[in-house]
C-alpha cells in the first residue's frame, strides 16, 4: 500500500513522455513560404480577386468555376470591380502564375495538401510539343 510515490513518479514520467513532442518542437515551426510571382503577375493590373481573399478562398473559387463551366456552361467570371475573366485554371490563373513549382507547389507542400487540379489540367497550357 506504499506505492503512492511510484504511482506519482509513473504519472509524471508518462505525462513528460506524452507531451515531449510538443515542448521539444516549440518555436521550431517552418515559416510560411511566400509564392514566387512571375514578371507577368507583377505587371498585371488586376487579378480575379484581391490577394488576401485569394489566399484564403482560391480552392472554393476554383470549385465554383469548375461547377459553373462543366455543369452550367458558363465561361465568364465577373469580379467585384466588374472586370470579366475567362473561368480557366490553365489559361487565366496560369497566365500570370505560370511557375507551378514556385507558386502552387510551395504552399501546397507546406500545408500538406494534394489538390486534384492537375489530374485534368496541364502545368503549362501555352507550351506545345
C-alpha positions as CSV (number, residue, x, y, z in Angstrom):
1,X,0.0,0.0,0.0
2,X,3.0,2.3,0.0
3,X,3.1,2.5,-3.8
4,X,1.8,6.1,-3.8
5,X,5.3,7.5,-4.7
6,X,5.8,5.0,-7.5
7,X,2.4,5.9,-9.0
8,X,3.0,9.6,-8.9
9,X,6.5,9.1,-10.4
10,X,5.0,7.0,-13.1
11,X,2.3,9.5,-13.9
12,X,4.9,12.3,-14.1
13,X,7.1,10.2,-16.4
14,X,4.0,9.3,-18.6
15,X,3.0,13.0,-18.9
16,X,6.5,14.0,-19.8
17,X,6.8,11.3,-22.5
18,X,3.4,12.1,-24.0
19,X,4.0,15.9,-24.1
20,X,7.6,15.7,-25.2
21,X,7.0,16.2,-28.9
22,X,5.0,19.4,-28.2
23,X,7.5,21.1,-25.9
24,X,10.5,19.9,-27.9
25,X,9.4,21.4,-31.1
26,X,8.0,24.6,-29.6
27,X,9.1,27.6,-31.7
28,X,10.7,25.5,-34.4
29,X,7.9,25.7,-37.0
30,X,8.9,26.4,-40.5
31,X,8.0,29.8,-41.8
32,X,5.1,30.0,-44.3
33,X,6.5,30.1,-47.8
34,X,5.8,33.1,-50.0
35,X,4.9,32.2,-53.5
36,X,7.2,33.5,-56.2
37,X,5.4,35.6,-58.7
38,X,6.3,35.7,-62.4
39,X,7.0,39.1,-64.1
40,X,3.6,38.8,-65.8
41,X,1.9,38.6,-62.4
42,X,3.8,41.6,-61.1
43,X,2.9,43.7,-64.1
44,X,-0.8,42.6,-64.1
45,X,-3.2,45.4,-63.5
46,X,-5.8,43.2,-61.8
47,X,-6.2,39.7,-60.5
48,X,-9.5,37.9,-60.2
49,X,-9.8,38.9,-56.6
50,X,-7.6,40.6,-54.0
51,X,-4.5,38.8,-52.6
52,X,-5.9,38.2,-49.1
53,X,-9.2,36.8,-50.4
54,X,-7.5,34.6,-53.0
55,X,-5.0,33.2,-50.4
56,X,-7.9,32.1,-48.2
57,X,-10.5,31.1,-50.8
58,X,-8.8,30.1,-54.1
59,X,-9.9,26.5,-53.8
60,X,-13.6,27.4,-53.3
61,X,-13.4,29.8,-56.2
62,X,-11.8,27.1,-58.5
63,X,-14.5,24.6,-57.4
64,X,-17.2,27.2,-58.2
65,X,-15.6,27.8,-61.6
66,X,-15.5,24.1,-62.3
67,X,-19.1,23.7,-61.5
68,X,-20.2,26.7,-63.5
69,X,-18.2,25.7,-66.6
70,X,-18.8,22.0,-66.6
71,X,-22.4,21.8,-65.3
72,X,-23.8,25.2,-66.4
73,X,-21.7,26.0,-69.5
74,X,-20.8,29.5,-68.1
75,X,-17.3,30.6,-69.1
76,X,-17.1,34.2,-67.9
77,X,-16.5,35.3,-64.3
78,X,-17.2,38.9,-63.3
79,X,-15.3,40.1,-60.2
80,X,-16.4,42.7,-57.7
81,X,-15.0,45.5,-59.8
82,X,-16.9,44.4,-62.8
83,X,-13.9,43.1,-64.8
84,X,-14.5,39.9,-66.8
85,X,-12.3,36.8,-66.7
86,X,-12.3,33.5,-68.5
87,X,-13.1,30.8,-66.0
88,X,-10.0,28.7,-66.6
89,X,-7.3,27.5,-64.3
90,X,-4.9,26.7,-67.2
91,X,-5.4,29.9,-69.2
92,X,-6.5,32.6,-66.7
93,X,-4.6,31.7,-63.5
94,X,-1.6,30.2,-65.1
95,X,-1.1,33.2,-67.4
96,X,0.3,35.1,-64.5
97,X,1.2,32.3,-62.1
98,X,2.9,30.1,-64.6
99,X,5.6,28.7,-62.4
100,X,3.7,25.9,-60.7
101,X,6.7,24.6,-58.7
102,X,7.4,28.0,-57.3
103,X,3.9,29.3,-56.9
104,X,1.4,26.5,-56.3
105,X,3.6,23.6,-55.0
106,X,5.4,25.6,-52.4
107,X,2.3,26.4,-50.4
108,X,0.6,23.1,-51.1
109,X,3.6,21.1,-49.9
110,X,3.9,23.3,-46.8
111,X,0.2,22.8,-46.0
112,X,0.5,19.0,-46.8
113,X,-2.4,19.1,-49.3
114,X,-2.7,17.4,-52.6
115,X,-5.1,19.2,-54.9
116,X,-6.6,17.2,-57.7
117,X,-6.5,20.1,-60.2
118,X,-3.5,18.6,-62.0
119,X,-5.4,15.4,-62.6
120,X,-7.1,17.2,-65.5
121,X,-5.1,20.4,-66.1
122,X,-1.7,20.6,-67.5
123,X,1.0,22.7,-65.9
124,X,1.8,25.0,-68.8
125,X,-1.0,25.0,-71.3
126,X,0.8,27.6,-73.6
127,X,3.6,25.1,-74.3
128,X,3.3,22.8,-77.2
129,X,5.3,19.7,-78.0
